[in-house]
Amino acid sequence: DFKIAGTRFGVTAIQLDTKIPVPVQVLFEALDKANIARNKVLDVMTKALPQPRQNANVPELERTNVAQSHTTVLRRLPPEAVLEIESLTHTHIRIYNEHIEIFGYNEGRARAKDLLRRFGGTLKEGQTYLVQVVDIKDYGVFVQVAEPHTAADIYGQENGDE
């Protein structure tokens, strides 16, 4: 069993399952024939779809540069909070020192970015805020702050486990 994959520019993967040794010359001949066959397949594919669809709804990786102070706040979130955002938005999120990466479909990426932005909101320690409890989890409480475009999370250990 011999499989080969690639582009017009070269081979990207080869799989060979054999029970007996194969001479190197036979492999070279197979690679030459596979190159011709691969290009024929690519010709058929190009004829059917000459270029990528412009409006294709496919997941993409988005990298967003953010202030390091904001990523510091995001990195302190419990893993469960990030997993919850990923679950709600059907995305994968990675938080780095100076940027975040979100992989997913357009709407999900936008929602995840909004939720992450809200976690780094402008709340000040010692201030009193009017909030609405949005969700209660084992690791804390999610609240929506009445002020526009801000949100915060209060962890169980900080709110007396109530």
GUMAR-510661 format. One line per field, with one value per atom (N, C-alpha, C, CB): residue in three letters; x, y, z; residue number from 0. Coordinates in Angstrom, 2 decimals. Last residue first. Glycine has a CB too. Layout:
N
rest: ALA ...
x: X ...
y: Y ...
z: Z ...
nr: NUM ...
***
This chain:
162
rest: GLU GLU GLU GLU ASP ASP ASP ASP GLY GLY GLY GLY ASN ASN ASN ASN GLU GLU GLU GLU GLN GLN GLN GLN GLY GLY GLY GLY TYR TYR TYR TYR ILE ILE ILE ILE ASP ASP ASP ASP ALA ALA ALA ALA ALA ALA ALA ALA THR THR THR THR HIS HIS HIS HIS PRO PRO PRO PRO GLU GLU GLU GLU ALA ALA ALA ALA VAL VAL VAL VAL GLN GLN GLN GLN VAL VAL VAL VAL PHE PHE PHE PHE VAL VAL VAL VAL GLY GLY GLY GLY TYR TYR TYR TYR ASP ASP ASP ASP LYS LYS LYS LYS ILE ILE ILE ILE ASP ASP ASP ASP VAL VAL VAL VAL VAL VAL VAL VAL GLN GLN GLN GLN VAL VAL VAL VAL LEU LEU LEU LEU TYR TYR TYR TYR THR THR THR THR GLN GLN GLN GLN GLY GLY GLY GLY GLU GLU GLU GLU LYS LYS LYS LYS LEU LEU LEU LEU THR THR THR THR GLY GLY GLY GLY GLY GLY GLY GLY PHE PHE PHE PHE ARG ARG ARG ARG ARG ARG ARG ARG LEU LEU LEU LEU LEU LEU LEU LEU ASP ASP ASP ASP LYS LYS LYS LYS ALA ALA ALA ALA ARG ARG ARG ARG ALA ALA ALA ALA ARG ARG ARG ARG GLY GLY GLY GLY GLU GLU GLU GLU ASN ASN ASN ASN TYR TYR TYR TYR GLY GLY GLY GLY PHE PHE PHE PHE ILE ILE ILE ILE GLU GLU GLU GLU ILE ILE ILE ILE HIS HIS HIS HIS GLU GLU GLU GLU ASN ASN ASN ASN TYR TYR TYR TYR ILE ILE ILE ILE ARG ARG ARG ARG ILE ILE ILE ILE HIS HIS HIS HIS THR THR THR THR HIS HIS HIS HIS THR THR THR THR LEU LEU LEU LEU SER SER SER SER GLU GLU GLU GLU ILE ILE ILE ILE GLU GLU GLU GLU LEU LEU LEU LEU VAL VAL VAL VAL ALA ALA ALA ALA GLU GLU GLU GLU PRO PRO PRO PRO PRO PRO PRO PRO LEU LEU LEU LEU ARG ARG ARG ARG ARG ARG ARG ARG LEU LEU LEU LEU VAL VAL VAL VAL THR THR THR THR THR THR THR THR HIS HIS HIS HIS SER SER SER SER GLN GLN GLN GLN ALA ALA ALA ALA VAL VAL VAL VAL ASN ASN ASN ASN THR THR THR THR ARG ARG ARG ARG GLU GLU GLU GLU LEU LEU LEU LEU GLU GLU GLU GLU PRO PRO PRO PRO VAL VAL VAL VAL ASN ASN ASN ASN ALA ALA ALA ALA ASN ASN ASN ASN GLN GLN GLN GLN ARG ARG ARG ARG PRO PRO PRO PRO GLN GLN GLN GLN PRO PRO PRO PRO LEU LEU LEU LEU ALA ALA ALA ALA LYS LYS LYS LYS THR THR THR THR MET MET MET MET VAL VAL VAL VAL ASP ASP ASP ASP LEU LEU LEU LEU VAL VAL VAL VAL LYS LYS LYS LYS ASN ASN ASN ASN ARG ARG ARG ARG ALA ALA ALA ALA ILE ILE ILE ILE ASN ASN ASN ASN ALA ALA ALA ALA LYS LYS LYS LYS ASP ASP ASP ASP LEU LEU LEU LEU ALA ALA ALA ALA GLU GLU GLU GLU PHE PHE PHE PHE LEU LEU LEU LEU VAL VAL VAL VAL GLN GLN GLN GLN VAL VAL VAL VAL PRO PRO PRO PRO VAL VAL VAL VAL PRO PRO PRO PRO ILE ILE ILE ILE LYS LYS LYS LYS THR THR THR THR ASP ASP ASP ASP LEU LEU LEU LEU GLN GLN GLN GLN ILE ILE ILE ILE ALA ALA ALA ALA THR THR THR THR VAL VAL VAL VAL GLY GLY GLY GLY PHE PHE PHE PHE ARG ARG ARG ARG THR THR THR THR GLY GLY GLY GLY ALA ALA ALA ALA ILE ILE ILE ILE LYS LYS LYS LYS PHE PHE PHE PHE ASP ASP ASP ASP
x: -20.21 -21.67 -22.31 -22.06 -17.47 -18.10 -19.62 -17.56 -16.48 -16.94 -17.67 -17.80 -15.40 -16.73 -17.32 -17.66 -13.00 -13.01 -14.36 -12.60 -13.42 -12.58 -12.58 -11.17 -15.06 -15.58 -14.74 -15.72 -14.52 -14.22 -14.68 -12.74 -16.21 -15.88 -15.70 -16.99 -15.63 -15.92 -15.44 -15.24 -17.18 -16.17 -16.55 -16.01 -17.50 -17.95 -16.84 -18.34 -18.67 -17.73 -18.34 -17.40 -20.44 -19.22 -18.22 -18.57 -22.01 -21.88 -20.49 -22.20 -22.72 -22.06 -21.90 -20.69 -23.60 -24.60 -23.98 -25.39 -21.89 -21.89 -22.85 -20.46 -22.73 -22.73 -22.85 -23.90 -20.78 -21.73 -21.61 -21.51 -20.23 -20.12 -21.20 -20.25 -18.49 -19.74 -19.45 -20.46 -16.65 -16.95 -18.27 -15.86 -16.31 -15.11 -15.41 -14.16 -18.81 -18.08 -16.92 -17.57 -20.85 -20.06 -19.37 -19.01 -23.54 -22.82 -22.15 -23.78 -24.23 -24.05 -23.26 -23.33 -25.00 -25.28 -25.20 -24.29 -26.22 -25.56 -26.00 -25.93 -25.61 -26.61 -25.85 -27.53 -24.62 -24.36 -25.57 -23.10 -23.35 -24.61 -24.38 -25.79 -20.44 -21.06 -22.39 -20.13 -18.13 -19.35 -20.01 -20.33 -14.54 -15.74 -16.93 -15.55 -12.41 -12.98 -14.23 -11.97 -10.85 -10.95 -11.50 -9.56 -12.68 -11.66 -11.91 -11.67 -13.06 -13.51 -12.36 -14.06 -12.88 -12.32 -12.79 -12.71 -12.05 -12.79 -12.15 -14.17 -11.20 -10.18 -10.79 -9.08 -13.48 -12.79 -11.71 -12.18 -14.14 -14.92 -14.23 -16.31 -12.43 -12.24 -12.96 -12.75 -13.60 -12.27 -11.99 -11.20 -16.03 -16.04 -14.68 -16.44 -15.03 -15.82 -15.82 -17.26 -13.80 -13.00 -13.73 -12.67 -16.06 -14.98 -14.13 -14.10 -17.46 -18.06 -16.99 -19.15 -15.64 -16.05 -16.63 -17.08 -15.52 -14.31 -14.67 -13.40 -18.18 -17.63 -16.39 -17.30 -18.35 -19.22 -18.67 -20.64 -16.19 -16.28 -17.09 -16.88 -14.92 -15.68 -15.87 -17.04 -11.54 -12.95 -13.60 -13.69 -9.13 -9.39 -10.86 -8.47 -7.33 -8.64 -8.87 -9.77 -4.73 -5.09 -6.41 -3.99 -3.49 -4.31 -4.57 -5.66 -0.40 -1.50 -2.32 -0.96 1.66 1.25 0.13 2.43 1.77 2.15 1.57 3.64 -1.24 0.20 0.50 0.83 -3.73 -3.38 -1.87 -4.13 -5.90 -4.57 -4.20 -3.52 -8.89 -8.26 -6.89 -9.15 -11.20 -10.03 -9.26 -9.14 -14.84 -13.52 -12.45 -13.41 -17.59 -17.07 -15.75 -18.08 -18.56 -18.30 -17.80 -17.30 -18.87 -19.97 -19.80 -20.08 -16.33 -17.53 -18.69 -17.93 -14.67 -14.46 -15.71 -13.25 -15.73 -15.81 -15.63 -14.75 -15.01 -16.42 -16.61 -16.91 -12.23 -12.93 -14.41 -12.77 -11.86 -11.48 -12.18 -9.94 -12.80 -13.42 -13.11 -12.96 -11.07 -12.49 -13.20 -13.18 -8.65 -8.81 -10.27 -8.03 -9.18 -9.10 -9.31 -10.14 -7.10 -8.42 -8.25 -9.18 -4.63 -4.98 -6.36 -4.93 -4.54 -3.78 -4.10 -2.29 -6.04 -6.60 -5.86 -6.55 -4.24 -5.55 -6.11 -6.54 -2.23 -1.93 -3.22 -1.16 -3.49 -3.19 -2.81 -2.05 -3.62 -4.86 -4.59 -5.52 -0.97 -1.74 -3.04 -2.05 -0.25 0.26 -0.51 1.75 -2.84 -1.91 -1.50 -2.56 -2.86 -3.52 -2.46 -4.56 -3.39 -2.44 -3.22 -1.44 -4.77 -5.09 -4.05 -6.52 -5.19 -4.25 -4.55 -2.74 -7.23 -7.11 -6.17 -8.50 -7.74 -6.96 -6.80 -5.57 -10.97 -9.71 -9.03 -9.95 -13.31 -12.65 -11.31 -12.45 -15.30 -14.35 -13.70 -13.27 -17.30 -17.42 -16.56 -18.93 -16.36 -16.35 -16.43 -15.09 -16.42 -17.35 -17.42 -18.74 -14.57 -14.38 -15.26 -14.67 -13.10 -14.33 -14.08 -15.48 -9.97 -10.78 -12.03 -9.94 -10.21 -9.62 -10.50 -9.49 -11.36 -10.11 -9.43 -10.37 -12.73 -12.70 -11.38 -12.87 -12.48 -13.75 -13.84 -13.95 -9.82 -10.88 -12.23 -10.93 -8.55 -8.44 -9.51 -7.04 -9.14 -9.60 -9.60 -8.73 -7.79 -9.24 -9.81 -9.59 -5.15 -5.75 -7.27 -5.23 -4.80 -4.83 -5.41 -3.42 -4.72 -5.79 -5.92 -5.50 -2.36 -3.63 -4.82 -3.70 -0.50 -0.74 -2.03 0.43 -0.61 -1.00 -1.31 0.11 0.44 -0.96 -1.45 -1.10 3.09 2.24 0.77 2.59 3.85 3.93 3.03 5.39 3.64 2.72 2.71 3.12 5.76 4.40 3.38 4.10 7.88 7.73 6.30 8.73 7.45 7.35 7.17 8.60 7.96 6.62 6.43 6.40 10.67 9.72 8.29 9.80 11.64 11.84 10.86 13.29 10.92 10.34 10.48 11.03 12.55 11.09 10.40 10.62 15.07 14.72 13.20 15.46 15.04 15.00 14.59 16.38 12.95 14.18 14.00 14.62 11.38 11.16 12.46 9.97 10.74 11.60 11.33 13.09 7.28 8.58 9.43 8.41 5.10 5.47 6.82 4.40 4.33 4.84 5.20 6.06 3.08 2.89 3.32 1.40 3.83 4.16 4.00 5.60 3.02 2.75 3.01 1.28 3.96 4.09 3.76 5.53 3.37 3.22 3.36 1.86 4.02 3.88 3.75 2.68 5.91 5.25 5.20 5.99 5.41 6.14 5.27 7.22 3.94 5.30 6.08 5.26 1.41 2.21 3.69 1.66 1.27 0.82 1.61 0.98 0.33 1.15 0.49 2.45 0.77 -0.04 0.89 -0.88 0.53 1.34 0.41 2.33 0.78 -0.03 0.90 -1.10 0.72 1.58 0.70 2.61 0.86 0.00 0.91 -0.98
y: 31.86 31.98 31.81 33.33 31.87 30.63 30.70 29.45 34.43 33.68 32.41 34.52 35.43 35.90 35.06 35.88 34.30 35.72 36.21 36.46 31.66 31.95 33.43 31.49 31.88 31.39 31.77 29.94 34.89 33.52 33.16 33.25 36.72 36.70 35.23 37.42 38.57 37.28 37.34 36.12 41.10 40.63 39.24 41.59 43.55 42.36 41.93 41.21 46.16 45.65 44.42 46.73 47.47 46.85 46.48 47.75 49.75 49.18 48.62 50.24 48.67 49.62 48.99 50.06 46.41 47.28 48.31 47.98 43.37 44.68 45.59 45.29 40.12 41.18 42.50 40.98 37.45 38.54 39.48 39.30 34.20 35.12 36.18 34.39 32.77 33.35 34.29 34.10 29.64 31.06 31.47 31.88 26.93 27.73 29.22 27.54 25.88 25.40 26.31 23.98 28.72 27.52 27.09 27.77 30.54 30.10 28.78 29.97 33.42 31.97 31.69 31.38 36.06 35.42 33.91 35.91 38.45 37.14 36.44 36.28 41.81 40.74 39.43 40.95 44.63 43.52 42.59 42.74 47.69 46.98 45.89 47.95 48.09 48.00 47.28 47.27 50.00 49.20 49.25 49.72 49.77 50.40 49.46 50.81 48.20 49.08 49.81 50.08 48.18 47.60 48.64 47.09 48.73 49.21 48.60 50.76 47.57 47.57 47.98 46.18 47.46 48.62 48.68 49.90 44.09 45.34 46.38 45.07 41.66 42.65 44.03 42.67 40.36 39.92 40.90 38.56 41.55 41.91 41.47 41.29 40.25 41.69 42.11 42.51 37.73 37.90 39.36 37.35 38.33 37.80 37.98 36.33 39.20 40.10 39.63 40.20 36.88 38.08 39.07 38.73 35.22 34.88 36.11 33.74 36.57 36.43 36.11 35.32 36.29 37.63 37.57 38.24 33.50 34.26 35.64 34.39 32.94 32.43 33.18 30.97 34.18 34.61 34.15 34.06 32.77 34.23 34.64 34.85 29.78 30.46 31.93 29.77 29.52 29.16 29.90 29.45 30.40 29.60 29.21 28.34 33.04 32.42 31.70 33.48 34.21 33.54 32.83 32.54 37.29 36.09 35.51 36.41 38.80 38.59 37.37 38.42 38.94 40.19 40.01 40.81 36.34 37.57 38.83 37.69 34.45 34.64 35.98 34.60 32.11 33.42 33.49 33.71 30.58 30.53 31.95 29.92 28.83 30.08 29.80 30.82 27.73 27.34 28.61 26.24 27.73 28.19 27.51 29.72 27.86 26.84 27.28 26.54 29.46 30.09 29.12 31.19 27.86 28.74 29.25 29.93 26.63 25.83 26.68 25.15 28.83 28.00 27.19 27.05 29.61 30.52 29.74 31.65 27.31 27.70 28.64 28.38 27.43 26.30 26.61 25.04 29.72 29.75 28.60 29.64 28.71 29.89 29.97 31.17 26.60 26.31 27.48 25.96 27.81 27.11 26.83 25.80 31.07 29.62 28.93 29.11 33.79 33.14 31.66 33.37 34.79 34.45 33.81 35.68 35.50 34.31 33.88 34.56 37.89 36.71 35.43 36.88 39.62 39.33 38.04 40.51 39.59 39.14 38.78 40.24 40.73 39.30 38.75 39.04 43.36 42.62 41.12 43.12 44.09 44.10 43.30 45.55 44.03 42.97 42.93 43.18 44.67 45.16 44.02 46.32 42.59 43.27 43.72 42.34 41.46 42.05 42.81 42.99 38.52 39.88 40.36 39.96 36.31 36.75 38.21 36.55 33.70 35.16 35.48 35.83 31.17 31.55 33.06 30.84 29.97 30.67 30.95 31.99 27.73 28.28 28.90 27.18 28.94 27.98 28.57 27.60 29.66 29.73 28.62 29.60 31.49 30.20 30.41 29.39 33.51 33.58 32.26 33.95 32.85 34.08 34.13 35.28 29.71 30.49 31.71 29.64 29.53 29.34 30.21 29.66 28.75 29.49 29.27 31.01 26.80 27.46 28.23 28.39 23.94 25.09 25.83 24.65 22.23 22.30 23.54 21.04 22.63 22.87 23.03 21.72 21.81 23.22 23.57 23.51 19.06 19.89 21.37 19.66 18.30 18.11 19.00 16.63 18.93 19.56 19.47 18.89 17.18 18.62 19.40 19.13 14.79 15.01 16.50 14.23 15.26 15.06 15.30 13.64 15.41 16.59 16.46 16.83 12.74 13.83 15.10 14.10 11.38 11.16 12.29 9.80 12.34 12.53 12.40 11.51 11.42 12.84 13.17 13.25 8.68 9.36 10.86 9.08 8.18 7.93 8.65 6.42 8.88 9.55 9.39 8.98 7.06 8.50 9.28 8.99 4.65 4.90 6.39 4.08 4.98 4.85 5.15 3.43 5.00 6.16 6.14 6.20 2.39 3.56 4.81 3.77 0.90 0.76 1.94 -0.58 1.62 1.97 1.88 1.05 0.45 1.90 2.33 2.50 -2.44 -1.81 -0.31 -2.47 -3.30 -2.74 -2.08 -1.71 -6.19 -5.06 -4.61 -5.43 -6.84 -7.29 -6.06 -8.19 -5.58 -6.77 -7.32 -7.86 -2.11 -3.24 -4.38 -2.82 0.98 -0.21 -1.40 -0.36 4.27 3.01 1.88 3.04 7.53 6.39 5.13 6.41 10.91 9.60 8.55 9.38 14.36 13.18 11.92 13.20 16.34 16.74 15.54 17.64 17.02 16.01 16.49 14.65 20.04 18.95 18.04 19.49 21.85 22.24 21.12 23.43 21.01 21.07 21.35 22.17 19.01 20.09 20.03 21.48 15.83 17.01 18.04 16.62 12.37 13.59 14.77 13.78 8.88 10.08 11.28 10.03 5.48 6.69 7.89 6.80 2.11 3.27 4.48 3.07 -1.17 0.00 1.23 0.00
z: 48.63 48.74 47.39 49.33 49.14 48.68 48.81 49.47 49.55 50.69 50.34 51.52 47.24 47.63 48.76 46.44 46.69 46.95 47.42 45.73 46.12 47.26 47.61 46.99 43.78 45.04 46.23 44.99 41.91 42.20 43.62 42.04 39.61 41.03 41.41 41.91 36.70 37.30 38.75 36.52 34.71 35.65 36.11 36.86 32.12 32.84 33.77 31.86 30.04 31.03 31.68 32.10 28.27 27.77 28.84 26.80 30.51 29.17 28.91 28.13 33.84 32.95 31.57 33.52 35.14 34.53 33.60 35.59 34.52 35.17 34.42 35.22 35.02 34.01 34.74 32.95 36.39 36.54 35.36 37.87 37.39 36.28 36.46 34.90 40.09 39.64 38.47 40.79 40.51 40.69 40.09 40.09 40.25 40.47 40.63 39.34 39.71 40.89 41.24 40.65 38.69 38.43 39.72 37.30 37.62 38.81 38.48 40.04 35.63 35.75 37.02 34.50 36.01 34.73 34.86 33.66 38.14 38.11 36.82 39.38 37.53 37.39 37.32 36.12 39.55 38.65 38.59 39.08 40.35 40.20 39.16 39.78 42.36 41.05 41.15 40.05 44.17 44.23 42.86 45.34 44.53 44.00 44.15 42.52 45.28 46.29 45.83 46.72 42.11 43.44 44.42 43.92 39.15 40.10 41.47 40.19 35.83 37.21 38.13 37.61 33.06 33.76 35.21 33.04 31.87 31.95 32.85 32.43 30.98 31.32 31.47 30.28 30.25 31.46 31.89 31.23 27.82 29.00 30.29 28.91 26.10 26.33 27.60 25.12 26.11 26.68 26.98 25.72 24.81 26.17 26.84 26.18 22.30 23.14 24.59 22.61 21.40 21.59 22.49 20.24 21.21 22.15 22.44 21.59 19.16 20.50 21.54 20.50 17.02 17.47 18.88 16.50 16.81 17.14 17.67 15.91 16.10 17.35 17.78 17.20 13.58 14.69 16.03 14.50 12.10 12.28 13.50 11.06 13.75 12.71 13.09 12.50 15.10 14.98 13.83 16.28 17.39 16.20 16.19 16.15 18.58 18.64 17.32 18.93 20.55 19.31 19.52 18.85 21.83 22.00 20.62 22.74 22.94 22.01 22.42 20.57 24.73 24.08 23.07 23.41 25.98 26.67 26.04 26.71 25.10 25.16 25.85 23.74 25.04 25.58 25.76 26.93 22.82 23.42 23.82 22.42 22.20 22.62 23.22 23.63 19.89 20.69 20.95 19.95 19.87 19.44 20.28 19.55 20.53 19.61 19.00 18.49 22.52 21.22 20.15 21.40 24.77 24.36 22.93 25.31 24.90 24.71 24.20 26.02 25.40 24.21 23.88 24.41 27.85 26.71 25.41 26.81 29.33 29.21 28.01 30.51 29.21 28.59 28.39 29.45 30.74 29.32 28.59 29.16 33.18 32.59 31.10 33.31 33.75 33.52 32.85 34.83 34.33 33.04 32.71 33.07 35.72 35.90 34.55 36.94 34.69 34.72 35.00 33.38 34.30 35.69 35.79 36.56 31.67 32.06 33.48 31.93 31.77 31.12 31.52 29.61 33.08 33.68 33.10 33.45 31.14 32.50 33.22 33.28 28.98 28.91 30.28 27.90 30.01 29.75 29.67 28.45 30.12 31.37 31.20 31.80 27.46 28.33 29.65 28.59 25.10 26.12 27.05 26.93 22.16 23.28 24.27 23.97 18.91 19.85 20.92 19.11 17.82 18.23 19.23 18.83 15.24 16.27 16.56 15.82 14.26 14.37 15.53 14.59 12.02 13.20 13.18 13.23 10.99 10.76 12.10 9.98 9.46 10.65 10.28 11.71 6.74 7.28 8.52 6.21 4.52 5.97 6.57 6.43 1.69 2.38 3.89 2.01 -0.13 1.00 1.76 0.51 -2.08 -1.33 -0.09 -2.21 -2.63 -2.52 -1.65 -1.94 -4.40 -3.19 -3.22 -1.93 -7.93 -6.81 -5.58 -7.14 -9.63 -10.00 -8.87 -11.12 -9.37 -8.46 -8.68 -6.96 -11.58 -10.85 -9.96 -10.00 -12.30 -13.29 -12.60 -14.32 -9.99 -10.39 -11.41 -10.96 -10.05 -8.94 -9.32 -7.69 -12.38 -12.28 -11.17 -12.00 -11.59 -12.77 -12.72 -14.07 -9.42 -9.16 -10.35 -8.84 -10.87 -9.89 -9.59 -8.58 -12.31 -13.03 -12.09 -13.63 -10.21 -11.03 -11.84 -11.95 -9.33 -8.43 -9.22 -7.40 -11.56 -11.15 -10.24 -10.42 -11.53 -12.71 -12.33 -13.82 -8.99 -9.31 -10.50 -9.60 -9.26 -8.34 -8.60 -6.87 -10.99 -11.45 -10.57 -11.48 -9.23 -10.53 -11.05 -11.54 -7.13 -6.87 -8.17 -6.12 -8.47 -7.91 -7.63 -6.62 -9.02 -10.14 -9.65 -10.77 -6.38 -7.24 -8.41 -7.77 -5.56 -4.88 -5.74 -3.52 -7.24 -7.36 -6.70 -6.73 -6.24 -7.63 -7.85 -8.63 -3.69 -3.79 -5.21 -3.43 -3.23 -3.73 -3.92 -5.06 -0.27 -1.60 -2.05 -1.60 1.74 1.39 -0.05 1.57 2.57 2.06 1.75 0.79 3.37 4.16 3.72 4.03 3.75 2.98 3.91 2.14 3.32 4.14 3.29 4.63 3.26 2.60 3.61 2.01 2.64 3.52 2.72 4.08 2.67 2.03 3.07 1.43 2.06 2.91 2.07 3.65 0.28 1.68 2.61 1.84 -2.62 -1.80 -0.36 -1.89 -4.61 -3.99 -3.16 -3.15 -6.01 -5.65 -4.97 -4.75 -6.28 -7.51 -7.19 -8.46 -3.27 -4.13 -5.42 -3.43 -1.79 -2.00 -2.87 -2.59 -0.95 -1.00 -1.22 0.31 -1.43 -1.50 -1.61 -2.71 -0.51 -0.65 -0.62 0.48 -0.98 -1.14 -1.40 -2.31 0.00 0.00 0.00 1.23
nr: 161 161 161 161 160 160 160 160 159 159 159 159 158 158 158 158 157 157 157 157 156 156 156 156 155 155 155 155 154 154 154 154 153 153 153 153 152 152 152 152 151 151 151 151 150 150 150 150 149 149 149 149 148 148 148 148 147 147 147 147 146 146 146 146 145 145 145 145 144 144 144 144 143 143 143 143 142 142 142 142 141 141 141 141 140 140 140 140 139 139 139 139 138 138 138 138 137 137 137 137 136 136 136 136 135 135 135 135 134 134 134 134 133 133 133 133 132 132 132 132 131 131 131 131 130 130 130 130 129 129 129 129 128 128 128 128 127 127 127 127 126 126 126 126 125 125 125 125 124 124 124 124 123 123 123 123 122 122 122 122 121 121 121 121 120 120 120 120 119 119 119 119 118 118 118 118 117 117 117 117 116 116 116 116 115 115 115 115 114 114 114 114 113 113 113 113 112 112 112 112 111 111 111 111 110 110 110 110 109 109 109 109 108 108 108 108 107 107 107 107 106 106 106 106 105 105 105 105 104 104 104 104 103 103 103 103 102 102 102 102 101 101 101 101 100 100 100 100 99 99 99 99 98 98 98 98 97 97 97 97 96 96 96 96 95 95 95 95 94 94 94 94 93 93 93 93 92 92 92 92 91 91 91 91 90 90 90 90 89 89 89 89 88 88 88 88 87 87 87 87 86 86 86 86 85 85 85 85 84 84 84 84 83 83 83 83 82 82 82 82 81 81 81 81 80 80 80 80 79 79 79 79 78 78 78 78 77 77 77 77 76 76 76 76 75 75 75 75 74 74 74 74 73 73 73 73 72 72 72 72 71 71 71 71 70 70 70 70 69 69 69 69 68 68 68 68 67 67 67 67 66 66 66 66 65 65 65 65 64 64 64 64 63 63 63 63 62 62 62 62 61 61 61 61 60 60 60 60 59 59 59 59 58 58 58 58 57 57 57 57 56 56 56 56 55 55 55 55 54 54 54 54 53 53 53 53 52 52 52 52 51 51 51 51 50 50 50 50 49 49 49 49 48 48 48 48 47 47 47 47 46 46 46 46 45 45 45 45 44 44 44 44 43 43 43 43 42 42 42 42 41 41 41 41 40 40 40 40 39 39 39 39 38 38 38 38 37 37 37 37 36 36 36 36 35 35 35 35 34 34 34 34 33 33 33 33 32 32 32 32 31 31 31 31 30 30 30 30 29 29 29 29 28 28 28 28 27 27 27 27 26 26 26 26 25 25 25 25 24 24 24 24 23 23 23 23 22 22 22 22 21 21 21 21 20 20 20 20 19 19 19 19 18 18 18 18 17 17 17 17 16 16 16 16 15 15 15 15 14 14 14 14 13 13 13 13 12 12 12 12 11 11 11 11 10 10 10 10 9 9 9 9 8 8 8 8 7 7 7 7 6 6 6 6 5 5 5 5 4 4 4 4 3 3 3 3 2 2 2 2 1 1 1 1 0 0 0 0
***
